[in-house]
Amino acid sequence: MNSTDLDTFRAETRAWLEANCPTEMRDGVRNEETICWGGRNWEFISDAQRDWLNVMAAKGWTVPTWPVEYGGAGMDRAHDKILSEELVRLKARLPLQSFGIWMLGPALLAFGSHEQKLQYLPPIARGEVRWCQGYSEPGAGSDLASVQTKADSDGDDYIVNGQKVWTSYADKADCIFALVRTDRDAKKHLGISFLLIDMDSKGVSTKPIRLISGSSPFCETFFDDVRVPKTNVVGTEHRGWDVAKHLLTHEREMISGGGAGLLGSRALGAILEETGGKMDASTRAEALICEVDALAIGLTLERYKDQAEAGGGVGDASAMLKYQGTELNKRRHELLMSAGGSEALTWDGTHDGLAADWLRTKANSIEGGTSEVMLSIVSRRILGLPG
C-alpha cells in the first residue's frame, strides 16, 4: 500500500466522519456514563449515541480489523491506525466499547470454529450482546490455573457448578466466557476448558461488590447446576488454558490503555485547568512528564501491534505494557488530586468526581494480573533473569 492510497483513505475517512458523527458524540469520554457498552438491555443515553453506534457498525468500523463476514471491515493495521487517528482528531467517542471486542473477539478469531465466529462475532460488532469475563475465583486470583469451577459431562451438555469473583459488570452482561475444569484428574494447567455461557441460563446469579470508590462494577458470579451445550467450548476440550493465555495478552494490552484513563485524548494540563487545579511550575513539569510517558506507551503499543500483524504477536510484552499503563494512570490521578488540594477530596460517596476516579485507579494494578506479577513476567520472560 503506497502513501498516496493511504492519503486518499485518510481524506475519505475524515470526510465520512465529519458527515456522520453526531455533534453530541464529539466531546470525548468524560466519564463512564458516556461510554456505550451495548447489550440486550442497553439503554442509550441519547438518539445520537444510538445513531453513532448503528452507522459505525453498518460500516464495520466498530471492529475495523475483523473480517467482513464477522462484522468488521477487513482493514489492515495501516488503515486501522488512520481511522483511530481521525477519530481522535474529531474528539469522537468510540461508538462501542466491550469485553467482546477487546478480549473474546480476538480469542474466537484465533481458536473458534467458523460456526462459532459466525454466531458470536457479528452480534458483538453490532453491540447486541454484552460479555463479561469469568476467570478469577476466591482461590484462584494471580494463580489463575487453580480454578475449581467444575463442568461435568452430561450427554451433549456440561453441568457447571462453582463461583467466580471480580467479574466486571456481570450483573449487566448477557453472556460470560469462563474457565471451567472439565478434567479434575489432570495436572493444574490441563483439564481446563474455555466455555461460553448465557447469563440468562437457569442457575446463574450475580452479587455486586461495592468498592471504595462507591461504585460496584465487580461482582461475584455463581453457577448452580447450570446446563451448557458442549458446542460452547472454544478451542479443544481440556485445552482452555491455551485460549486463556491468548486472551490475557489482549486484556493486558487493553488495560495498558489506562495510561490515559477516562481522560481520553485530552491533555492532562487542560484537565487540571478545568478542575481548578493549581498550575505551578512543579505541577506543570509533572504533567508534562506524564504526557511524554503516555506518548511513549502509545508508540510502544503501536510498535507491538505492527509486530502482531506481521505474525509476531504481542505475547509477554503485554505484561510490560500493562504495568506501565496502569502505573501511569495512577500517577496521573495522583497529580490531579494533589493539584486539586482539599477541594479534590470532596466526595459524597457516589462514583462521580476526582476522588472516586482516583480510588478506582488502585484496581488497575490488580485486575488482569497485579503489577508485581507483571514485573515477574518481564524479568523472567523478557529480560531472561533468573527466577
ABEGO torsion letter per residue (X at the ends): XBAAAAAAAAAAAAAAAAAABBAAAAAEBABAAABBAEEAABBBABAAAAAAAAAAAAAGAABAABBAAAGBAGBBAAAAAAAAAAAAAAGBBBABBBAAAAAAAAAAAAABBAAAAAAAAAAAAAGABBBBBBABBAABBABAAABABBBBBBEABBBBBEBBBGBBGAAABABBBBBBBABAABBAABGBBBBBBBAABBGBBBBBBBBAAGBBABBBBBBBGBBBBAAABBEBBGAAAAAAAAAAAAAAAAAAAAAAEAAEABBAAAAAAAAGBBBBAAAAAAAAAAAAAAAAAAAAAAAAAAAAAAGAEAEAAAAAAAAAAAAAAAAAAAAAAAAAEAAAABBAGBABEAAAAAAAAAAAAABGEBAAAAAAAAAAAAAGBBX
